């Protein structure tokens, strides 16, 4: 599940420094390997996708042990917002893997001076360091950005608020840090805050405690409490599913992974491990459906292989999927082994031998494959009972790197296609993509694309209508009205009229709301949203539209 880190030897000066500094230098090397491999993968990506950054746990300067959990909460919130803003933040599992590989504690945290040293050796774009302190009922969070290419640290940015609004405080800090890293970034601060508005703080605290506790029973207790408090909180369900899966509680794991929304960044990984959980539970039809759902988006070898195994365990022919898996990763011996077994089962003996030969070329010491080759080549003897054929092999691990790289390649291809369009065509296309995000409730991602569409061509009405709805949802009525009016002037649309209608109804301007609803229904008499707005107006006025 982690990046493949490679430790590289430091220069001779490492021999002259103390043990702690030497370990820090080693960490620099590990993180540098991460940065270089990530940048290589991102070569030629769409703007923003190659901006790799590392967010370190924040310093707890409150003096209150009960607020220690915020150390890990800070990078969790910032990583989520940075990813939505188009950066490539290093994940917590990757950071922990690096520390564990070097024998360093999870709580290891370089000082700010050390972070500057890290900036000199880490081939990433930015490193974020910060701290927080309790100020009466408020929390004050501050952060700084190490600009790696220019080897300098930014001025401190600060966000404060009631401690009960902790998530909003760090959302605001994320916005300020994003503007520090990219001064041209034009998504509104309110959109960042809205991205975390639906999450209960107590559920989030239980989740953070659940992923950071060293004791498994304590992790389970916190995670279960988190999903009780917030039943739609995908990251907690994902973490709970991992715990159950690692404990071989596969039925419970499948249920947890199923609760991860398709809009969640972990949706593909959840689908893969749900498929595995169902496969190990013997529910092969549901396992097949789970793997197929992932394969429709990213048809990687491990997904196709496990889908094929699910098909085969039902007594059906999975040859086509096994062929696709072997073609997708021809250097993986297990895929050739599985294809060989499947071909033999269906009577294609010569092709089966060829695939088994290829398996042994890739893995000469595979004893099961060796025994199978001997058995297949032995002449049939009358009265000798044939040995049962082995089962196809299941890929039990999720290669997150492969999924990220595949997703990145898809985005690179899309970026290349967009670059070939005219500015107007690109604006229309990007506005359509933003609408998909908006429909899924991903406001930050939607606004980022709508802003890009407007920058390409400010005359595309759909982009202004979309921005109007984003502004409406984040509570900026004035900006929403401005964008909706701009959209109507360019090209009247149902979406723009509905934004204006809802705003006017909320402002008790019923006549204007009625007019705008009627205009929307003229454009689309079947619009359910327009009909619903009309019913709301009728309930408020007692008049039939």
N, C-alpha and C positions, 0 to 999 in steps of 0.2 A: 504493500500500500504506500510505500515511501519512495522518494527519489533515491537513486543509487549514488550515495556519496562516496567520493574517493579522497582518502587522506593523502596529502602531498607533503613532501619534506620541506621544512622551512630552511631558510638560508642559515649560514653558520652562526649568525648572531643569536639564533634561538638557543644555542648551547650556553650562552652567557647570562641568560635571564633566569629569574626565579621560576619555581615550579608552577605557581599560579599563572604567571605571565605566559609561560610556555604552553599551558593548557589553553589559554585564551588565543594564542597564536594558532594553535591546532584547530580551535573552533573557527578562526578566520579562514583557514584553509578549507575546512569542510563547507562553510558557507560560500566561499569563493567557487568551489566546485559546483555548488547548487546554482549560483548565479550564472556561471559560464554555460552550463548545460541548458539552463532555462533560456538564456539569450540565444543560444544556437538554435533551440527549438523554435524560438519566436522570430527568427530572421525573416524579414519581409512581411511581418504581420501587419495587420491594420493599425493605424495610429493608436497608441495607448496600450496595445496588448503586450509590448515588450518592456514595459516599465515595471521591472521586478523590484519589490520592496520587502523588507523584513520589519515587522512590528514587534518590538521586544516587550515583555511584561512591564507594566508600569511600577514605579517605586511607590510603596505605601508610606507616605510621610505623615499619616494621620496619627500614628502612635496607638491606633486601635486595632487589636488583633481580629476583631469581628468584621473588619473591613478588608482583611487580607485577600479575600476572594476576588476583589476588584482588580487585583494585579493581573489575573488571567481574563477577567471580563473585558478589560480595556482593549487588548489586541483582538479579542473575538469580535467585538463590535466594529472596531476600525477595519479589520480584515474584510468583514462583510461589506461595509460601505465602499472601501477601496476597490473591491472586486466589481461591485456594481458600477463604479465610476470608470472602469476600464483599466485598472491596474492589475498586476499579477502578484498578489501578496503571497508570501511563503506561509504555508499552513502550519498550524500548531503541531500536528503529527510529524511534519518534516523537521520542525525546530527541535522537538523532543527526540526524534531519531538521531539528529546530529549530536545533541548533548549526551544521549545514552551511548552512542558509538564511541564517544571520547571519554566516557567514564565520569561525566560531569553531572551534578544534580539538576533536576528539573527547575529548581529555583535559581539556577545560575543566571546572573544578569550583569553584563558589563556596565561599568560606570559611563558617564557621558564622555570622559576623556578616552576611555577604552573604545567607545563607539566611534570616535574620530579615527582611532587606529583601525577599527573594523572597516571604516569607510575607505581606508587606503588599500585594503587587501581584498575586500569583497566586490566582486564584479556584478554589482546590482546598481540600480538607479538611485534608490533611497533607502534609508534606515530611519525608523521612527522610534524615538525614545520619549519617555514622559513620566509623570508622577501625578499623585493626587493627594489632597489633604482635606480633612473635614473642617468646615468653618461654621460652627454652630449647627443649624439644621441644613446647611448647604454643603455641597461638595464642589471643590475647585480642582479642575483637571488642566494640566498644561502639557504641551508636547512640542517637540522640536524635530526637524527633519535634517538628517545628514545627507547633503547633496553629494553623492559619490563622485560623479564625473568632475565636479569642481572642487572636491575635497574641502567643503565648508559646511558649517552647521547653521541652520536658519535661526532667526529670532524666535523666541518663545511665543506660542499662541495659547490662549487660555479660554476655557469655557467654564461657566459656573451655573449652578442652579440648585434647587431643592434636591436633597439626596434621594427623595422618592421619585424624582425625575432623572435618575442617574443615566438611563439609556439615552434620553434626549440630550443630556449634557455631553455624552461622548459622541452622539450623532453630530452635534454642533461642532465639537472638536474635530471630528473627521472631515467635516466640510471645510473648516479653516485650514487644516493640514493639506487637504486636496488642493485648495487654492494656492497654498504655499508651493506645492510641487508643480502645479500647472496654473499659472495666473490667468490663462485664457479660459479656464473651466467655468462654464456659465450656468450650471444647474443650481437652482435656488437652494438656500440653506433649509428652507421649510420642507423641501422635498427629502433631504437627508433625514430630518427629524421625523417626517411622516413614515419613512421606511421602517422605523422601529416602534411606531406608535401603538401598534396592536399587541405588543408583547407585555405581559405582566412582569413586573420587576421581581416578584417573589418566585415566579416560575423560572425566570432567567437565572436568579441566584442559585436555585436548586440545581439547575443544569450545569452551571460553572463548577459548583461544588462536586457534582456528579462526574465530571470529566477530569477533575484534578485530584480527587481523593486517592490515596495509595491503596486503601483497603477495598476489595471488590464489593463486599456486602454494603459498605457505606456508599460506594458509587451507585449501586442498584437502588438503595433507599432514596438517595437524592434524586436520581433520574425518574423513578416512579412517582415521586412527589411532584416533580416538574410537570410531567404529562397530565397528572390529575389537575393541577392548577391551570395548565394551558394545554388542552387536548389537541390543539392544532399546531403545536410548536415542533416543527420538523426536526431541528437539530437534536432535541432531547429524545425523540423517537429513534433517530438514527443511532445515537449513542447507546440507548437502551437495547436496540437490536444487536449492536456489536457485542455488548456484554452477554446477551443471551446466546448469540451465535458462538462466541468463544467458550461458553460453558456447555455447548452442545445441546442447548435447550431450543431445538430447531423450530418447533411449532410456535413457541412464544416469540422467537426471533422473527419468523415470517409475519406474524401479526404486527410486530413493531415496525418492521421495514415497510409494510403496506400502508402505514399511517404517514409516511413521508410524502409530502405533496409533490406533484410533478413540476411545480414551480420552484422547488427547493434545489439549491446547488448540488445536493447529494443525491438527487433523484435517480441518476443512472446507477450509482454505486448501490443505493438501496434496492433497486430493481434486480441487480446482479445477485446480491446476497439474499434477497428474498427468494430468487430462483434456486439458489443453492440450498437454502433452508427447506424449501418445499421438496427438492430433490432428495435430500437426506431424510426427510419425513415420509417419503414414498408417495407423495402427491404429484405424480408425474405430469398430468394434464395442466395443473396450475403452474408447475415449474416451467413447462414449455411456454406457457403464455407469458410468464414473467421475463424469461430470457428473450422471447420474441419482441416484447415491448422495448427492451434495451437495444436489441439488434436493429430495429427499425430506425433508430437514431444514429447509433454507432455500431456497425456490424464488425466488431473486432473478433479475432480468432477465438478467444476464450469464451465469448458469449455464444458464438455460433456452435462451438464444440459442445457446450453444456446444453444448448437447445437441442442439438442432435442426440445427445445422451438421453434427454427427457423423452424425445420421440422414440428412440430405440427401446427404452424401458417399457414403453406401452405396447411393444410388439409391432411397431410401424417401421417403415424404412426411412432412416435418417441419412442415407448416402449423400444426397445433395448437400446437406448442411456440413457433413464431415469433409466433403470435398472442398467446400468454401473455407472451412477452418484451416485445412492444410495449405490451401492456396494463399490465405491471408498471412500465415506465418510458416513458411516452408522449412524453417530451421528448427522447429519444435518437434522433437521425436514423438511425443505423445499423440500429436494429431495424425501422424502417419500410422502409428500403432492402431489408433481407433478406426481409421479408415480401412486398414488391413482387416481388422476383426469384422467390421461391418460388411466389407466386400465378400469375405469368406462365408459369412453367414448367409449371404444371398447368392452364393454359388459362383461368384466371379473369382475363381481361384488364382489365375495367372496375375491379375491386377493386385490381388491381395498379397501375393508373394512379393511383388515389386514394392508395395508400400511397406511391408515388413522389413525388406532389405534396406529401404531408405531409413527406417527407424533405427536399425542397427548401425548404419553408417554414422548417424548423428549421435547415437549413444551405444557404443560397442559393448558396454558392460551391463546392458539391460537383460537381466537373467530371465525375466518372464518372456521377453521377446525372443531370446535365444532358445528357450524350451519350446516356444510355439513354432519357431522356424524348424526345429528338429522334428517336431510332431507332424508338421505339414509336409515335410519332405519325405518322411518315412513311408514306405509302401504299405498300402492297406492290407491287413491280414484278416482272413476270414475268422469269425468268432471272437475277434478282439473288440472289446468295448471301447468306443471312442470317448476321449476325454471331453468334458464340457468346455466349450470355448470361453475364454476370459471375457469379463465385462469391459466395456469401453471405459477409459479413464476420465475422471472429472477434474476440471481445473478448479482448485479450491481457493485460489487467491485472486483478488481484484488488483489489477495493475493500474493504479490511479494515473501514473505517468502516461501510459499508453492512451488512456481515455482523454487526458488533458491535451496530449499532442494531437490526437485525432480531432478533437473539438477545435483546437487551434488551426489545424490544417483546413477544416471546413470554413472557419472564419476568414482565413487567408484567401481561400478560393472566392468566398463571397465578396471580400474587399477588392479582389482583382476584377471581379465582374462589375462591381459598382464603379470602379475607377475608369472602366471603359465606357461608361454612360455619359451623356451630357449632364450638365449641372441640374437641369430641370428633371430629367429622367431619374437621376440619382436621388434628388429630393423626394420625388413621389415614392420611389422604392423604399427609402429609409423611413419615410412617414408611415408607410404600410407596416414595416417591421416594428416601429414604435407602437403602433396601434395594437399589435399582438401582445406586447409587453403590458400595455395599459389595460387590456382586457383581462390579463392575469394578475392585475394588482401590483405590478412591479413598477412603481412610479419613478424611481430614480433612473432605472434603465430606460424607461419610456421617455422621460424628459431629455436625457442625454441624446437620444436619437432624434427627437423632435427638434432640439436645438441645432443639431447637425443638419437636419433637413432645411431649416430656415436659413442657415448659413449658406447652404448651396443655392437655394432659390427662395427668396422671401415672398414670392407670389403664389406659393403652393398653399391653398386654403386648408388642406387637410392637416398640415403641420401646425398652423395657428389654432385650428379647432382642437387638435390634440393637446397643445400646450394649455389651452383654455381649460380643458377638463383636468389636466394635472394640477393647475393652479387652484381650481375649484376644490379638488380633493385635499389639497394641502392647506386650505383655509385662506388663501389670498384672493378675496373676492374682487378687488379692484383690478389686479393683474388678469384674473380670469375673464372679467368683462372686457377688458381691453383686447385680449387675444381673440375672444369670441366675436367681437365687433369687426376686428380685422379680417377674420375668416368669412364672415357674412358679406363684407364689402367685396372680397375677392371672388367668392362663389358660395352662395347660400347652401347650407347643409343642415341635415337633421341634428347632427352632433352639436354644431355651434348654436343653433336655436334652442336646443334643450339646456345647454349651459346657461344661456341668458334667461330662459324661463325659470330654471331652478333658482338662480340668483335673485330674480325679481320676486318670486314667490317667497323666498326667505326674507326679503326686504319688505314684504307686505305690499308690493307693487303688483296687485292682482291683475289689473287690466293689461299691463305690459306682459305679464306672465301668460295670460290667456292668449294674447295676440301671437306671442312667440310659439306657443304650443300649437296653435292653428297653422302657423307657417310650417312647422315641422311635419304636421300631419298632411299638409298639402304635398310636401315632397315625398312622404312615405306614409300613406294611410294605415299601413299594417304595423308601423313602429310600436312595439310594446312599451318602450320607454316613454314615447310621446303620449300614448294612451294612459299610462300610469300617472304621468304628470298631470294630464287632464283630470283624472279622478281625484288627485290631491287638491287641485284647484276647486273642483266641485264640492269636496268635503269642507273646504275652508269658506267658500262663499255661499254654498247652498243652492247655487245656480247650475243648471245643466249647460254644458258647453255647446 
